[in-house]
Amino acid sequence: VLHPNLAALPSFGRTKAEKIANAWAAADPVERAYCLEMTRFVAREMRLTLLGDDSRPGDAGGQAGLWRLPAARKQQNFSLLDGLELLEDHSNADDSARNGLGPHLIFQRSADGKEVNFRAGDTLILYPRRKAVSSQLLAVSSEQEPNTKAAANSQQLTANSSNLSVLDAQVVKVTLAEDLTADGRVVLSVRNRRLAPRYLAGHSHWALEPDTYDTFRREWAGLSAFLGLAPERRQRLMARTGPRMPEGWDAAAPPAITAPEVVRRALAAPDWFVLCGPPGTGKTRAVLRELAERLYREDKQVLLAAYTNRAVDEICEQLVAAKLPFIRVGSRLSTSGQYREYLLDNMIRDCSNRQAVRTRLIGCPFYVGTVASLLGKPELFLLKNFDLAVVDEASQVLEGPMLALLAKVPKFILIGDHRQLPAVVTQEPEFSAIAPEAAGLLREELGLSNLRNSYFERLFKRAEARWPHAHGTLADHYRMHSELVVLVNDDFYEGLLRCPMTWQHEPLSRPTWPAPADAFLQRIKNERLIFVPTRRQSEDLSMKESVQEAELAARAAAYVAQGYGRNFNPESTLGIIASYRNQAARIRARLAQLAVELDLPGLLSISVDTVERYQGSQREVIIVSFCCHQEH
């Protein structure tokens, strides 16, 4: 693009290259600087994802860590599940097998297997660790001398006792279908279709490691699509110029802080609207559902997107409750069971010809999926034109993928909260910052200084400062007690949050809980908010885990379970949040021990996960393990 030699390109690719080169030539200096910075940022992310960074302590080595890191280091990172033995091979089953799971494998973990931080829905790589001992070679033959037989068998056993590496055999792409449980069963959905049974039977032991997805090329494709837009659209997408005012806009109108007013302004906005929804304010259940119902009555064609599959399932829940037709874009395993019938493949299964498929796809008003899933279906946008996109969890989506998606629609509504979870970025802040030669220009024109910040955050701050008609913030909070709201209200929301429910102001009372054994448990019984300072221990193998915090979290969970008694429900009563997967694995291991020691089987069902997996959900009691230590 910078120095094109189009004549040297083969004819089949020349037309596309000419189109991109012409778009680049027509771009102004701000647009060029923006696209170059985006390209550099994405290239650095791609490199770190594939190769890792040896200079960072605890780095997993990226995808190359599969063959570069020793097994001991992987086990320390809780990223290697070794010693698996195949129990059942259903790799050639049809899609209805195991309640819609489809082709799958079932393995057995060894009794002394190491703890891992894998969760249902994780994409993994399965590869053999040992070849199977041939029964023919070990069979006793009457024609063979005993010494010869023993030598042959010994040689074969020696060969099979050495571990294979990921480079020694074919890898199998799989997805963990069910969370790991105490019975040691490991259920994997097979992404490699047509696995040879002989290959599976030819190996006795297997290993699992995390896989990576390459979504970076979609972001570069999104930049090309962005450059191909009309100049006015490019300016508005970059927030270089503001969104148009809605008809009848009153400049003296107060800020939008209630759900009805936010919905009204979002629908009236001609170009875009950003909504900040603090935790527990009902941005999905109230605002997004009301938006969907109103858009359906107006006969609009709508993309409904979110960052995580969990949030997408919550959107599906609201659409089902409102009895609105939709198609879910994604895979079976990334979709909750009750919404799999709405998956794209299932929705067109009964179509008898291509025209019937086309008619059904064009006729559906709502398409729902993660940003990544929707970008992975470019043919959808060739088939169907959308009137607007509504993106939940928008504050977790970086500029690149968001720009790639929004370039496909004429209007969008973003829902998020930049004060909660940030977007996930691999590179350090100093590397994701805008290069010095472009920093002044992009800060002045776009309010852009660091590409690790989400697109939502940049637009919201620009709208707050310049365009009051294009933003709103929900104020009524329904999730936390007023004593807990104080933690965040003043520091992050300028005192905006309100607690309208009676129970949010009631005092704590737990008279039926058992007598606490020590001061720590006494505080749990009597106080609504507890902070326990901890220190690093010699047993802590990295900054991402704490033995002391794992013990405290497990003991606290056991006491809460005893306090609730029969009313204890692992799905609604208690959740444990860990800053890192390594720490989550440690806590789960300690809970498993206490479940046996105290005869509390419910401890095995407690969700222990990182904060991004808890985003949008709620429990009556939350335990947080930060693993953050600074000696003073």
C-alpha positions as CSV (number, residue, x, y, z in Angstrom):
1,V,0.0,0.0,0.0
2,L,2.8,2.4,0.9
3,H,4.9,1.6,-2.2
4,P,2.6,-0.4,-4.5
5,N,4.0,-2.2,-7.5
6,L,0.6,-3.4,-8.8
7,A,1.9,-4.5,-12.1
8,A,4.0,-7.3,-10.4
9,L,0.9,-8.8,-8.8
10,P,-0.9,-11.8,-10.4
11,S,-4.0,-10.8,-12.2
12,F,-6.4,-12.6,-9.8
13,G,-5.3,-10.3,-6.9
14,R,-4.6,-7.1,-8.7
15,T,-8.1,-5.8,-8.7
16,K,-8.4,-5.9,-4.9
17,A,-4.9,-4.5,-4.5
18,E,-5.8,-1.6,-6.8
19,K,-8.9,-0.9,-4.8
20,I,-6.9,-0.7,-1.5
21,A,-4.2,1.4,-3.0
22,N,-6.7,3.9,-4.4
23,A,-8.4,4.1,-1.0
24,W,-5.1,4.7,0.7
25,A,-4.2,7.4,-1.8
26,A,-7.5,9.1,-1.1
27,A,-7.1,9.0,2.7
28,D,-6.0,12.2,4.5
29,P,-3.0,12.4,6.9
30,V,-5.1,11.7,10.0
31,E,-6.7,8.6,8.5
32,R,-3.4,7.3,7.3
33,A,-1.8,7.9,10.7
34,Y,-4.7,6.1,12.4
35,C,-4.5,3.1,10.1
36,L,-0.7,2.8,10.4
37,E,-0.9,2.9,14.2
38,M,-3.7,0.3,14.1
39,T,-1.6,-2.0,11.8
40,R,1.4,-1.7,14.1
41,F,-0.6,-2.5,17.2
42,V,-2.3,-5.5,15.6
43,A,1.1,-6.8,14.3
44,R,2.6,-6.6,17.8
45,E,-0.4,-8.4,19.3
46,M,-0.1,-11.1,16.7
47,R,3.6,-11.6,17.4
48,L,3.1,-11.9,21.1
49,T,0.2,-14.3,20.7
50,L,2.2,-16.6,18.5
51,L,5.7,-16.3,20.0
52,G,5.2,-14.9,23.5
53,D,7.8,-12.7,25.3
54,D,10.7,-14.3,27.1
55,S,11.5,-11.1,28.9
56,R,8.2,-11.2,31.0
57,P,8.1,-13.4,34.1
58,G,5.6,-16.2,33.8
59,D,5.0,-15.7,30.1
60,A,3.4,-18.8,28.5
61,G,5.4,-18.5,25.3
62,G,2.4,-17.9,23.1
63,Q,1.5,-20.6,20.6
64,A,5.2,-21.5,20.2
65,G,5.2,-22.4,23.9
66,L,3.6,-25.7,22.8
67,W,7.0,-26.9,21.7
68,R,9.4,-24.4,23.4
69,L,8.4,-24.7,27.1
70,P,9.3,-27.8,29.2
71,A,6.5,-29.8,30.7
72,A,7.4,-28.7,34.2
73,R,7.0,-25.1,33.3
74,K,3.6,-25.8,31.7
75,Q,2.4,-27.6,34.8
76,Q,3.5,-24.7,36.9
77,N,1.3,-22.5,34.7
78,F,-1.5,-25.0,35.0
79,S,-1.6,-25.3,31.2
80,L,-0.8,-29.0,30.7
81,L,-3.1,-31.9,31.4
82,D,-1.0,-35.0,30.9
83,G,-1.4,-38.8,31.2
84,L,-4.9,-39.0,29.7
85,E,-6.2,-42.4,28.6
86,L,-8.9,-42.8,26.0
87,L,-12.1,-44.4,27.3
88,E,-14.6,-43.9,24.5
89,D,-14.1,-42.9,20.9
90,H,-17.2,-41.1,19.4
91,S,-15.2,-39.1,17.0
92,N,-17.4,-40.2,14.1
93,A,-20.7,-39.7,15.8
94,D,-23.5,-37.5,14.3
95,D,-24.3,-34.1,15.6
96,S,-27.1,-35.4,17.9
97,A,-24.7,-37.5,20.0
98,R,-24.5,-36.8,23.8
99,N,-27.4,-34.3,23.8
100,G,-26.2,-32.4,20.8
101,L,-22.5,-32.4,21.5
102,G,-21.7,-34.2,18.3
103,P,-18.4,-36.0,17.6
104,H,-16.5,-36.3,20.9
105,L,-13.9,-38.2,22.8
106,I,-14.0,-39.2,26.5
107,F,-10.7,-39.6,28.4
108,Q,-9.8,-40.5,32.0
109,R,-7.3,-38.4,34.0
110,S,-4.7,-40.2,36.1
111,A,-5.5,-40.2,39.9
112,D,-2.4,-38.1,40.6
113,G,-3.1,-35.7,37.7
114,K,-2.0,-32.1,38.1
115,E,-4.5,-29.3,38.5
116,V,-5.2,-27.3,35.4
117,N,-7.1,-24.1,34.6
118,F,-9.2,-25.4,31.7
119,R,-12.9,-24.5,31.6
120,A,-15.8,-25.8,29.6
121,G,-15.7,-24.1,26.2
122,D,-11.9,-23.6,26.1
123,T,-10.3,-24.5,22.8
124,L,-7.5,-27.0,23.3
125,I,-4.9,-29.1,21.4
126,L,-4.9,-32.8,22.0
127,Y,-1.7,-34.8,21.1
128,P,-0.3,-38.3,21.9
129,R,2.3,-38.7,24.6
130,R,3.0,-42.5,24.3
131,K,2.4,-45.1,21.6
132,A,0.3,-48.1,22.5
133,V,2.1,-51.3,23.3
134,S,1.4,-53.7,20.4
135,S,-0.4,-56.8,21.7
136,Q,1.1,-58.8,18.8
137,L,4.6,-58.0,19.8
138,L,3.9,-58.9,23.5
139,A,2.1,-62.1,22.6
140,V,3.9,-65.3,23.5
141,S,4.8,-67.3,20.4
142,S,5.7,-70.9,20.8
143,E,8.1,-70.6,17.9
144,Q,10.1,-67.9,19.5
145,E,13.0,-68.4,22.0
146,P,12.3,-67.0,25.4
147,N,15.4,-64.8,25.4
148,T,14.4,-63.4,22.0
149,K,10.9,-62.7,23.2
150,A,12.0,-61.0,26.3
151,A,14.4,-58.8,24.4
152,A,11.8,-57.8,21.8
153,N,9.2,-57.0,24.5
154,S,11.7,-55.1,26.6
155,Q,12.7,-53.0,23.6
156,Q,9.0,-52.3,22.8
157,L,8.2,-51.3,26.4
158,T,11.2,-49.0,26.5
159,A,10.1,-47.3,23.3
160,N,6.6,-46.8,24.7
161,S,7.8,-45.4,28.0
162,S,9.3,-42.3,26.5
163,N,7.0,-39.3,26.1
164,L,6.2,-37.9,22.7
165,S,6.2,-34.2,22.1
166,V,3.6,-32.1,20.3
167,L,6.0,-32.1,17.3
168,D,6.1,-35.9,17.0
169,A,2.6,-36.6,15.8
170,Q,-0.7,-35.2,14.5
171,V,-2.5,-32.8,16.8
172,V,-6.2,-32.9,17.2
173,K,-8.2,-29.7,17.6
174,V,-10.8,-30.1,20.4
175,T,-13.0,-28.1,22.8
176,L,-13.5,-28.9,26.4
177,A,-17.2,-29.8,26.4
178,E,-17.8,-30.1,30.2
179,D,-16.0,-28.7,33.2
180,L,-13.6,-31.1,34.8
181,T,-15.1,-33.0,37.7
182,A,-13.9,-35.3,40.6
183,D,-14.6,-38.5,38.6
184,G,-11.6,-37.7,36.3
185,R,-13.6,-37.8,33.1
186,V,-12.5,-35.4,30.4
187,V,-15.1,-34.9,27.6
188,L,-13.8,-33.3,24.4
189,S,-15.7,-32.1,21.4
190,V,-13.7,-32.9,18.2
191,R,-13.1,-30.1,15.8
192,N,-11.1,-32.4,13.4
193,R,-13.7,-34.3,11.6
194,R,-12.9,-37.8,10.1
195,L,-10.4,-38.9,12.7
196,A,-8.8,-42.2,11.9
197,P,-9.7,-44.8,14.7
198,R,-6.4,-46.4,14.1
199,Y,-4.6,-43.2,15.0
200,L,-6.4,-43.0,18.3
201,A,-6.0,-46.7,19.1
202,G,-2.3,-46.4,18.3
203,H,-1.5,-44.3,21.4
204,S,-2.0,-45.1,25.0
205,H,-1.6,-41.7,26.7
206,W,-2.5,-38.2,25.6
207,A,-2.0,-34.6,26.7
208,L,-4.0,-31.4,26.4
209,E,-2.8,-27.8,26.1
210,P,-4.4,-24.5,25.3
211,D,-5.0,-23.5,21.6
212,T,-5.0,-20.0,20.1
213,Y,-7.2,-18.4,17.6
214,D,-5.8,-16.0,14.9
215,T,-8.4,-13.2,14.5
216,F,-5.9,-10.6,13.6
217,R,-6.3,-10.9,9.8
218,R,-10.0,-9.9,10.3
219,E,-8.8,-6.7,11.9
220,W,-6.6,-5.8,8.9
221,A,-9.5,-6.7,6.6
222,G,-11.6,-4.3,8.7
223,L,-9.1,-1.5,8.1
224,S,-9.4,-2.1,4.4
225,A,-13.2,-1.9,4.7
226,F,-12.9,1.3,6.7
227,L,-10.8,3.0,4.0
228,G,-13.4,2.0,1.4
229,L,-16.2,4.0,3.2
230,A,-17.4,7.4,2.2
231,P,-15.3,10.2,3.7
232,E,-18.1,11.4,5.9
233,R,-18.6,7.9,7.4
234,R,-14.9,7.6,8.1
235,Q,-14.9,10.9,10.0
236,R,-17.8,9.8,12.2
237,L,-16.5,6.3,12.8
238,M,-13.2,7.8,14.1
239,A,-15.2,10.4,16.2
240,R,-13.3,13.1,14.3
241,T,-16.6,14.7,13.7
242,G,-19.5,14.4,16.0
243,P,-22.8,12.4,15.4
244,R,-25.7,14.4,14.0
245,M,-28.2,15.7,16.5
246,P,-31.7,14.0,16.6
247,E,-34.7,16.0,15.5
248,G,-36.1,18.2,18.1
249,W,-33.0,18.0,20.4
250,D,-33.2,20.3,23.4
251,A,-29.7,21.6,24.3
252,A,-30.9,22.3,27.8
253,A,-32.1,18.7,28.4
254,P,-30.6,17.1,31.6
255,P,-28.3,14.0,31.3
256,A,-30.0,10.7,30.4
257,I,-29.8,8.6,33.6
258,T,-33.0,6.5,33.5
259,A,-33.7,3.5,31.2
260,P,-36.7,4.9,29.4
261,E,-34.8,8.2,28.6
262,V,-31.7,6.3,27.5
263,V,-33.8,4.1,25.1
264,R,-35.6,7.1,23.7
265,R,-32.4,9.0,22.9
266,A,-30.6,5.9,21.6
267,L,-33.4,5.2,19.1
268,A,-33.6,8.9,18.0
269,A,-29.8,9.2,17.4
270,P,-29.1,9.3,13.6
271,D,-25.5,8.0,13.8
272,W,-24.5,6.5,17.1
273,F,-25.2,6.5,20.8
274,V,-23.0,5.3,23.7
275,L,-24.5,4.1,27.0
276,C,-22.5,3.6,30.2
277,G,-24.2,1.0,32.3
278,P,-22.6,0.5,35.8
279,P,-22.9,-3.0,37.3
280,G,-26.4,-4.0,38.3
281,T,-28.2,-1.2,36.5
282,G,-30.0,-3.5,34.1
283,K,-28.4,-2.5,30.9
284,T,-29.0,-5.9,29.3
285,R,-32.3,-7.0,30.9
286,A,-34.0,-3.6,30.7
287,V,-32.4,-1.4,28.1
288,L,-31.2,-3.9,25.5
289,R,-34.5,-5.8,25.6
290,E,-36.6,-2.7,25.3
291,L,-34.4,-1.6,22.3
292,A,-34.9,-4.9,20.6
293,E,-38.7,-4.8,21.1
294,R,-38.9,-1.3,19.7
295,L,-36.6,-2.0,16.8
296,Y,-38.7,-5.1,15.9
297,R,-41.9,-3.0,15.8
298,E,-40.1,-0.6,13.5
299,D,-39.1,-3.5,11.2
300,K,-35.4,-2.9,11.5
301,Q,-32.7,-5.4,10.6
302,V,-30.3,-5.6,13.6
303,L,-27.0,-7.0,14.7
304,L,-26.8,-7.8,18.4
305,A,-23.3,-8.4,19.5
306,A,-21.3,-8.8,22.7
307,Y,-17.7,-9.6,23.6
308,T,-18.3,-12.9,25.4
309,N,-20.5,-15.9,24.7
310,R,-22.0,-15.5,28.2
311,A,-23.3,-12.1,27.4
312,V,-24.6,-13.3,24.0
313,D,-26.5,-16.0,25.8
314,E,-28.1,-13.3,28.1
315,I,-29.1,-11.4,25.0
316,C,-30.7,-14.6,23.6
317,E,-32.5,-15.0,26.9
318,Q,-34.1,-11.6,26.6
319,L,-35.1,-12.2,22.9
320,V,-36.7,-15.6,23.8
321,A,-38.6,-13.9,26.7
322,A,-39.8,-11.2,24.3
323,K,-40.7,-13.9,21.7
324,L,-38.6,-12.2,19.0
325,P,-37.2,-14.2,16.1
326,F,-33.4,-14.4,15.8
327,I,-30.5,-16.4,14.6
328,R,-27.5,-17.2,16.8
329,V,-24.1,-17.1,15.1
330,G,-21.5,-19.2,16.8
331,S,-20.5,-22.8,17.6
332,R,-22.5,-25.4,19.5
333,L,-20.2,-25.5,22.5
334,S,-20.0,-21.7,22.8
335,T,-23.8,-21.6,23.0
336,S,-25.9,-22.5,26.1
337,G,-28.0,-25.6,25.5
338,Q,-31.4,-23.9,25.5
339,Y,-30.3,-21.6,22.6
340,R,-28.7,-24.1,20.3
341,E,-31.9,-24.5,18.3
342,Y,-31.4,-20.9,17.1
343,L,-27.9,-21.6,15.7
344,L,-27.5,-20.7,12.1
345,D,-27.0,-24.4,11.0
346,N,-30.1,-25.5,12.9
347,M,-32.2,-22.7,11.6
348,I,-31.6,-23.7,7.9
349,R,-31.5,-27.4,8.4
350,D,-35.0,-28.0,7.0
351,C,-34.5,-25.8,3.9
352,S,-34.7,-27.9,0.8
353,N,-32.8,-25.6,-1.6
354,R,-30.5,-22.6,-1.8
355,Q,-33.4,-20.1,-2.4
356,A,-35.2,-21.3,0.7
357,V,-31.9,-20.8,2.7
358,R,-31.6,-17.3,1.3
359,T,-35.2,-16.4,2.0
360,R,-34.9,-17.5,5.6
361,L,-31.6,-15.7,6.3
362,I,-32.7,-12.5,4.7
363,G,-36.1,-12.6,6.5
364,C,-34.7,-12.9,10.1
365,P,-34.6,-9.5,11.7
366,F,-32.0,-10.2,14.5
367,Y,-28.6,-11.8,14.3
368,V,-26.9,-12.5,17.6
369,G,-23.2,-13.4,18.3
370,T,-19.9,-12.4,19.7
371,V,-18.0,-9.7,17.8
372,A,-15.4,-12.3,16.7
373,S,-18.1,-14.8,15.5
374,L,-19.9,-12.1,13.4
375,L,-16.6,-11.0,11.9
376,G,-16.0,-14.6,11.0
377,K,-19.1,-14.7,8.8
378,P,-18.2,-12.1,6.1
379,E,-20.7,-13.8,3.7
380,L,-23.5,-12.8,6.0
381,F,-22.9,-9.1,5.1
382,L,-22.9,-9.9,1.4
383,L,-26.3,-11.5,1.8
384,K,-28.0,-9.1,4.1
385,N,-28.0,-5.4,4.9
386,F,-28.4,-4.3,8.5
387,D,-29.9,-1.0,9.7
388,L,-27.8,-0.9,12.9
389,A,-25.7,-2.8,15.4
390,V,-26.2,-2.9,19.2
391,V,-23.0,-4.0,21.0
392,D,-23.1,-5.1,24.7
393,E,-19.9,-5.3,26.7
394,A,-18.5,-2.8,24.2
395,S,-15.9,-1.5,26.7
396,Q,-14.1,-4.8,26.3
397,V,-13.7,-4.5,22.6
398,L,-10.6,-2.8,21.1
399,E,-10.6,-0.3,18.2
400,G,-9.7,-2.9,15.5
401,P,-12.4,-5.5,15.8
402,M,-15.0,-2.8,16.7
403,L,-14.1,-0.7,13.6
404,A,-14.3,-3.9,11.4
405,L,-17.8,-4.6,12.7
406,L,-19.2,-1.0,12.7
407,A,-18.0,-0.4,9.2
408,K,-20.7,-2.8,8.0
409,V,-23.7,-0.8,9.5
410,P,-24.9,2.8,9.1
411,K,-25.8,3.3,12.8
412,F,-24.7,1.7,16.1
413,I,-25.5,1.8,19.8
414,L,-22.7,0.8,22.2
415,I,-23.4,-0.4,25.7
416,G,-20.6,-0.9,28.3
417,D,-18.7,0.6,31.2
418,H,-15.1,1.5,30.8
419,R,-14.7,1.6,34.5
420,Q,-15.2,-2.1,34.7
421,L,-13.2,-4.8,32.8
422,P,-10.8,-3.3,30.3
423,A,-10.1,-4.8,26.9
424,V,-7.5,-7.6,26.9
425,V,-4.2,-6.5,25.5
426,T,-1.0,-8.6,25.4
427,Q,1.6,-5.9,24.9
428,E,2.8,-3.5,27.6
429,P,1.3,0.1,27.8
430,E,4.5,1.7,26.5
431,F,4.3,-0.3,23.3
432,S,0.6,0.2,22.7
433,A,0.9,3.9,23.0
434,I,0.7,6.0,19.8
435,A,4.1,6.5,18.2
436,P,5.7,9.9,19.0
437,E,5.5,11.1,15.3
438,A,1.7,10.6,15.3
439,A,0.8,11.2,19.0
440,G,0.1,14.9,18.8
441,L,-2.0,14.6,15.6
442,L,-4.2,11.7,16.8
443,R,-4.6,13.1,20.3
444,E,-5.8,16.4,18.9
445,E,-8.0,15.1,16.1
446,L,-9.4,11.9,17.7
447,G,-8.6,11.9,21.4
448,L,-6.5,8.8,20.9
449,S,-3.4,8.3,22.9
450,N,-3.1,4.5,23.6
451,L,-4.6,1.7,21.6
452,R,-5.0,-0.6,24.6
453,N,-8.1,1.5,25.5
454,S,-11.4,0.4,24.1
455,Y,-13.2,2.1,21.2
456,F,-16.2,2.6,23.6
457,E,-14.1,4.5,26.2
458,R,-12.7,6.9,23.6
459,L,-16.2,7.6,22.1
460,F,-17.8,8.0,25.5
461,K,-15.2,10.5,26.7
462,R,-15.5,12.4,23.4
463,A,-19.3,12.5,23.7
464,E,-19.1,13.6,27.4
465,A,-16.9,16.5,26.4
466,R,-18.6,17.6,23.1
467,W,-21.8,15.8,22.2
468,P,-24.4,15.5,25.1
469,H,-27.0,14.2,22.8
470,A,-24.9,11.1,22.0
471,H,-24.4,9.5,25.5
472,G,-26.1,8.5,28.7
473,T,-25.3,6.8,32.0
474,L,-27.7,4.6,34.0
475,A,-28.0,5.6,37.7
476,D,-30.3,3.2,39.4
477,H,-28.4,0.2,40.8
478,Y,-30.2,-3.0,41.8
479,R,-27.4,-5.5,42.7
480,M,-25.3,-4.5,45.7
481,H,-26.2,-3.4,49.2
482,S,-25.7,0.3,49.9
483,E,-22.7,-0.4,52.1
484,L,-20.9,-2.0,49.1
485,V,-22.0,0.6,46.6
486,V,-19.9,3.1,48.6
487,L,-16.8,1.3,47.5
488,V,-17.2,2.4,43.9
489,N,-19.7,5.2,43.8
490,D,-17.6,8.1,44.8
491,D,-14.3,7.0,43.3
492,F,-15.6,5.9,39.9
493,Y,-19.1,7.2,39.3
494,E,-19.0,10.7,40.9
495,G,-21.7,9.7,43.4
496,L,-24.2,9.0,40.6
497,L,-25.4,5.5,41.6
498,R,-28.6,5.2,43.6
499,C,-30.0,2.3,45.5
500,P,-33.8,2.3,45.1
501,M,-34.7,-1.1,46.8
502,T,-35.5,-1.5,50.5
503,W,-33.3,-4.5,51.0
504,Q,-30.3,-2.5,49.9
505,H,-30.5,-0.5,53.2
506,E,-31.3,-3.3,55.7
507,P,-28.7,-4.3,58.4
508,L,-26.9,-7.6,58.3
509,S,-28.3,-10.3,60.6
510,R,-27.0,-14.0,60.7
511,P,-28.3,-15.4,64.1
512,T,-28.6,-19.0,62.8
513,W,-25.0,-19.3,61.5
514,P,-22.7,-21.7,63.5
515,A,-20.4,-20.3,66.1
516,P,-17.2,-19.1,64.4
517,A,-14.0,-21.0,65.3
518,D,-11.7,-17.9,65.1
519,A,-11.6,-14.2,64.5
520,F,-11.5,-14.5,60.7
521,L,-14.8,-16.5,60.6
522,Q,-16.2,-14.1,63.3
523,R,-15.8,-11.2,60.9
524,I,-17.5,-13.2,58.1
525,K,-20.5,-13.7,60.3
526,N,-20.8,-10.1,61.5
527,E,-19.5,-7.9,58.7
528,R,-20.7,-7.3,55.2
529,L,-17.3,-6.2,53.8
530,I,-14.0,-7.8,54.9
531,F,-10.5,-7.2,53.8
532,V,-7.7,-9.5,54.8
533,P,-4.1,-8.5,54.0
534,T,-1.8,-11.3,53.0
535,R,1.9,-11.8,52.3
536,R,3.8,-13.8,49.7
537,Q,4.8,-17.3,50.9
538,S,7.7,-19.4,50.0
539,E,5.4,-22.0,48.4
540,D,4.1,-19.4,45.9
541,L,5.6,-20.4,42.6
542,S,4.7,-17.2,40.8
543,M,3.1,-13.8,41.2
544,K,-0.1,-15.3,39.8
545,E,-0.8,-17.5,42.9
546,S,-1.0,-17.3,46.6
547,V,-1.2,-20.4,48.9
548,Q,-2.3,-18.2,51.8
549,E,-5.1,-16.6,49.9
550,A,-6.3,-20.0,48.5
551,E,-6.5,-21.3,52.1
552,L,-8.5,-18.3,53.3
553,A,-10.8,-18.3,50.3
554,A,-11.6,-22.0,50.8
555,R,-12.2,-21.7,54.5
556,A,-14.4,-18.7,54.0
557,A,-16.4,-20.6,51.4
558,A,-16.8,-23.6,53.7
559,Y,-18.1,-21.4,56.5
560,V,-20.6,-19.6,54.2
561,A,-21.9,-23.1,53.1
562,Q,-22.3,-24.1,56.7
563,G,-24.0,-20.8,57.5
564,Y,-26.6,-21.1,54.7
565,G,-27.1,-24.8,55.4
566,R,-29.9,-26.3,53.3
567,N,-30.4,-22.9,51.6
568,F,-26.9,-23.1,50.1
569,N,-27.0,-23.1,46.3
570,P,-23.6,-23.0,44.6
571,E,-25.2,-21.3,41.5
572,S,-26.7,-18.4,43.4
573,T,-25.2,-18.2,46.9
574,L,-21.5,-18.0,46.5
575,G,-18.9,-17.3,43.9
576,I,-15.1,-17.0,44.1
577,I,-13.2,-14.6,41.8
578,A,-9.5,-15.1,41.3
579,S,-7.3,-12.6,39.5
580,Y,-5.5,-15.4,37.6
581,R,-6.4,-18.9,36.4
582,N,-3.5,-20.3,38.3
583,Q,-5.0,-19.0,41.6
584,A,-8.4,-20.3,40.6
585,A,-6.9,-23.8,40.1
586,R,-5.3,-23.6,43.6
587,I,-8.6,-22.6,45.2
588,R,-10.5,-25.4,43.5
589,A,-7.9,-27.9,44.7
590,R,-8.3,-26.7,48.4
591,L,-12.1,-26.7,48.1
592,A,-12.0,-30.3,47.0
593,Q,-10.0,-31.2,50.1
594,L,-12.4,-29.4,52.4
595,A,-15.4,-30.9,50.7
596,V,-14.2,-34.3,52.0
597,E,-12.9,-33.2,55.4
598,L,-16.0,-31.3,56.3
599,D,-18.5,-33.4,54.4
600,L,-19.6,-30.4,52.3
601,P,-20.1,-31.8,48.8
602,G,-21.6,-28.4,47.7
603,L,-18.1,-26.9,47.7
604,L,-17.2,-28.9,44.6
605,S,-19.9,-27.1,42.7
606,I,-18.8,-23.5,43.6
607,S,-17.8,-21.5,40.6
608,V,-14.2,-20.4,40.9
609,D,-13.2,-18.2,38.0
610,T,-11.5,-15.1,36.8
611,V,-13.4,-11.8,36.8
612,E,-14.1,-11.7,33.1
613,R,-16.1,-15.0,33.4
614,Y,-18.2,-13.5,36.2
615,Q,-18.9,-10.3,34.3
616,G,-22.7,-9.7,34.2
617,S,-23.6,-12.5,36.8
618,Q,-24.2,-12.2,40.5
619,R,-24.1,-14.1,43.8
620,E,-25.2,-13.3,47.3
621,V,-21.7,-13.6,48.6
622,I,-18.5,-13.0,46.6
623,I,-14.9,-13.9,47.7
624,V,-12.1,-12.2,45.8
625,S,-8.5,-13.4,45.7
626,F,-6.3,-10.7,44.2
627,C,-2.8,-12.2,44.5
628,C,-1.5,-8.7,44.7
629,H,1.3,-8.2,47.2
630,Q,3.5,-5.2,47.8
631,E,5.7,-5.3,50.9
632,H,6.0,-1.9,52.7
